[in-house]
Amino acid sequence: MRTSRPPRDFRRSPRHSWLWHTPMPTSDTLTTLTSPQMIGLWLQAVLTFAILSFLIKDNAFYKFAEHIFVGVSAGYGVVLVWHEAVLPIMLYRIFPQLSAEQGALPDYWVIVPIVLGLMMISRFVPKLAWMSRWPMAFVVGYAAGSSIPSVVQANILQQIQGTIKPLVYYRPCVLVESPGAIDLSWVATSTVLNSLLLIVGVVCTLSYFYFSLEHKRMLGVTSRIGIWFLMAAFGAGFGNTVMARISLLIGRVQFLLYDWWQHGVIGLFR
């Protein structure tokens, strides 16, 4: 006869944490952190709580953490640009003897983008602000020309390719009982349904943006169906954005529970 065991009281058990009912690590399993690591762990936790304090109201702790984040990000970006762009792309190409590469010849063509970059900085000088128009025009033209093929390929050609897929699949293999018959397998059927849904969605969505005729009768029906497809697309995009933000929150909560609480709090007072 099967007997039921009494439920365990996690609240009174010293071997379990009062959060999440997960086993609390013993003192032997806790990682011993050095003083700089402990200070860094507590600093991360304090800044995390300072940012989360904005959920209550705008306060000085949130502004302090926000300014630290902006300043550190700006400083890190400057250092990254210096070591990843200025040194290897500019200085080491003009003066190869400064780099560790042996036998490299100087590349003086790099002077052209250097001059364009300096002309863009002239924006801060009112009398020389007109010089910044040339590099800005070069950047905008280059970005537009390089992005047009990828945008056309991703947003137009791929969409056209998805709407002209065959709706009927035949069995090409000669080993089946009836070669050339219509393939009614689950894979082929689901592919056909996806193609039909894609065609209906594209046609109805495009009909919603057709304003040369009044949305009545058949055009009114298709445009209303297009609204449903648009709402589904917007909802999926919004859900994806929320999911990304929630994943960031989950990462911070996991840090507070498993890193700061176990190693920073329990490890500090054990």
C-alpha positions in Angstrom: 0.0 0.0 0.0 1.3 3.4 -1.0 1.8 5.8 1.9 2.0 9.5 1.6 4.9 11.3 3.1 4.3 14.4 5.2 5.2 17.7 3.3 8.5 19.2 4.1 8.4 22.6 5.9 10.8 24.7 3.9 10.3 27.7 6.1 11.8 25.9 9.1 14.5 23.9 7.3 17.9 25.4 7.8 19.1 23.6 4.7 16.7 25.5 2.3 16.4 29.1 1.4 13.3 31.1 2.2 13.3 32.2 -1.5 12.2 29.9 -4.3 12.3 26.8 -2.0 15.6 25.8 -3.5 18.4 24.1 -1.5 20.7 26.6 0.2 24.4 25.9 -0.5 26.4 24.9 2.5 29.4 26.9 3.8 31.7 24.3 2.1 30.2 25.0 -1.4 30.2 28.8 -1.2 32.9 30.3 -3.3 35.4 32.4 -1.3 35.6 35.8 -2.9 38.5 38.2 -2.6 38.0 41.7 -1.3 37.9 43.4 -4.8 35.5 40.7 -6.0 33.2 41.3 -3.0 33.3 45.0 -3.4 32.4 44.7 -7.1 29.6 42.3 -6.3 28.0 44.7 -3.8 28.6 47.6 -6.2 26.6 45.8 -8.9 23.8 45.0 -6.5 23.6 48.6 -5.2 23.5 50.0 -8.7 20.8 47.4 -9.7 18.6 48.4 -6.7 19.3 52.1 -7.5 18.0 51.6 -11.1 15.0 49.5 -9.9 14.1 52.3 -7.5 12.7 54.2 -10.4 9.7 51.9 -10.2 8.7 53.7 -7.0 9.4 57.3 -8.2 12.2 59.4 -9.7 14.9 59.8 -7.0 18.5 60.8 -6.5 19.7 57.2 -6.4 18.3 56.5 -9.8 19.8 59.6 -11.3 23.2 58.8 -9.7 23.2 55.3 -11.2 22.0 56.6 -14.6 24.8 59.2 -14.8 27.3 56.5 -13.8 26.0 54.2 -16.6 26.1 57.0 -19.2 29.6 58.1 -18.2 31.0 54.6 -18.1 29.4 53.7 -21.5 30.8 56.9 -23.1 34.3 56.2 -21.6 34.2 52.6 -22.7 33.1 53.6 -26.2 36.0 56.1 -26.5 38.5 53.5 -25.4 37.0 50.9 -27.8 37.1 53.3 -30.7 40.7 54.2 -29.9 42.0 50.6 -29.8 39.7 49.1 -32.5 39.7 52.0 -35.0 42.2 54.7 -34.5 45.2 52.6 -33.8 44.8 49.7 -36.2 43.1 51.5 -39.1 44.6 55.0 -38.9 48.0 55.2 -37.2 49.3 51.7 -37.9 48.5 51.9 -41.6 50.2 55.3 -42.0 53.1 54.4 -39.7 53.5 50.6 -39.9 56.7 50.7 -37.9 54.6 51.5 -34.8 52.8 48.1 -35.0 54.2 44.6 -34.4 53.7 43.7 -38.0 57.0 43.4 -39.8 57.6 44.5 -43.4 54.3 46.3 -43.8 54.1 49.2 -46.2 52.4 52.5 -45.4 48.9 53.0 -46.8 48.4 56.7 -47.4 44.9 56.3 -48.7 43.8 56.2 -45.1 44.4 60.0 -45.0 41.2 60.5 -47.0 38.8 59.2 -44.3 40.9 60.9 -41.7 40.4 64.3 -43.4 36.7 63.6 -43.8 36.5 62.8 -40.1 38.3 66.0 -39.1 35.9 67.9 -41.4 33.0 66.5 -39.5 34.4 67.7 -36.2 34.5 71.2 -37.7 30.8 71.3 -37.0 31.7 72.6 -33.5 33.3 75.7 -35.0 30.6 78.1 -36.3 32.8 79.6 -39.0 33.9 76.2 -40.4 30.6 74.4 -39.9 30.0 74.3 -43.7 32.9 71.8 -44.0 31.0 69.2 -42.1 28.4 69.0 -45.0 30.8 67.1 -47.3 31.6 64.1 -45.0 28.0 64.0 -43.8 26.8 63.8 -47.5 29.4 61.1 -48.1 28.2 59.1 -45.1 24.5 59.4 -46.0 25.1 58.5 -49.6 27.3 55.5 -48.8 24.9 54.2 -46.2 21.9 54.6 -48.5 23.7 52.9 -51.4 24.9 50.0 -49.4 21.6 49.4 -47.6 19.3 49.6 -50.6 20.4 46.1 -52.0 20.0 44.4 -48.6 16.7 46.1 -47.9 15.3 45.2 -51.3 16.6 41.6 -50.9 15.1 41.2 -47.4 11.8 43.1 -47.6 10.8 42.9 -51.3 12.4 39.9 -53.0 11.9 37.6 -50.1 8.3 38.6 -49.8 7.7 38.1 -53.5 9.4 34.7 -53.3 7.2 33.7 -50.4 4.0 34.6 -52.3 4.8 32.6 -55.5 5.5 29.2 -53.9 3.5 26.3 -55.4 0.3 25.4 -53.7 0.3 21.8 -54.9 3.2 19.4 -54.3 3.7 16.2 -56.2 5.6 13.1 -55.3 8.8 13.2 -57.4 10.1 9.9 -56.2 9.5 6.9 -58.5 9.7 4.4 -55.7 6.2 5.2 -54.3 3.1 3.4 -55.5 1.8 6.3 -57.6 4.6 8.6 -58.7 3.4 12.0 -59.8 0.4 12.0 -57.5 -0.4 14.8 -55.1 1.6 14.7 -51.9 -0.8 14.7 -49.0 1.7 14.3 -46.3 1.7 16.5 -43.2 4.8 18.4 -44.3 3.4 19.2 -47.7 -0.1 20.1 -46.3 1.3 22.4 -43.7 3.5 24.1 -46.3 0.5 24.7 -48.5 -1.5 26.2 -45.6 1.4 28.5 -44.8 1.6 29.6 -48.4 -2.1 30.3 -48.5 -1.9 32.2 -45.3 1.0 34.3 -46.6 -0.8 35.1 -49.8 -4.0 36.1 -48.1 -2.1 38.3 -45.6 0.0 40.0 -48.3 -3.0 40.7 -50.5 -5.3 41.9 -47.7 -2.7 44.1 -46.1 -1.8 45.7 -49.4 -5.5 46.3 -50.1 -5.8 48.2 -46.8 -3.3 50.8 -48.1 -5.0 51.1 -51.4 -6.8 54.5 -51.1 -7.7 55.1 -54.7 -11.1 53.4 -54.2 -13.4 53.6 -51.2 -13.2 50.6 -48.9 -16.6 49.0 -49.7 -17.8 45.6 -50.7 -14.9 43.3 -51.6 -12.2 45.9 -51.0 -13.8 46.7 -47.6 -13.7 43.0 -46.6 -10.1 42.5 -47.6 -8.9 45.7 -46.0 -10.6 44.7 -42.7 -8.8 41.3 -42.9 -5.6 43.3 -43.6 -6.2 45.2 -40.4 -6.3 41.9 -38.5 -3.0 40.8 -40.0 -1.5 44.2 -39.2 -2.6 43.9 -35.6 -1.1 40.4 -35.4 2.2 41.7 -36.7 2.3 44.6 -34.4 1.3 42.4 -31.4 4.1 39.9 -32.3 6.6 42.8 -32.5 5.5 44.3 -29.2 5.5 40.9 -27.5 9.1 40.3 -28.8 10.1 43.6 -27.4 8.5 42.9 -24.0 10.1 39.5 -24.0 13.6 41.0 -24.5 13.0 43.4 -21.7 11.7 40.7 -19.4 14.8 38.6 -20.2 17.0 41.5 -19.0 15.0 41.7 -15.8 15.3 37.9 -15.3 19.1 38.2 -15.7 19.2 40.9 -13.0 17.0 38.9 -10.6 19.1 35.8 -11.1 22.2 37.9 -10.3 20.6 39.1 -7.1 19.5 35.7 -6.0 22.3 33.4 -7.0 25.4 35.7 -7.1 24.8 38.6 -4.7 22.6 36.8 -2.1 24.5 33.6 -1.9 28.1 34.8 -2.3 27.8 38.5 -1.3 25.4 38.2 1.7 25.6 34.6 2.9 29.3 34.4 2.0 30.0 37.7 3.8 28.4 36.7 7.1 29.1 33.0 7.3 
